[in-house]
Amino acid sequence: MSELYNLEDCPICREGVGSVEHEGGWCVYVECLHCGAHTAHFAYNSEEERESAEKGAVQMWNLGKVIRQDLGE
């Protein structure tokens, strides 16, 4: 991760801490370490795009725009 981000508490469980996660070197998302709620995946192709994708994922997390996995989904 290129810089530290100020992440709000999880918008779903309010107990978990958000973590910026990279998937296979092509996308990034923020995920709750407690309940597993996460943002959409933000794709990137270069270091410049990676930083922008990280900022986009963090912004969506802090706005509460997340996906959660409930039973039956």
Secondary structure, 3 states (H helix, E strand, C coil): CCCCCCCCCCCCCCCCCEEEEEECCCEEEEEECCCCCECCCEECCCHHHHHHHHHHHHHHHHHCCCECCCCCC
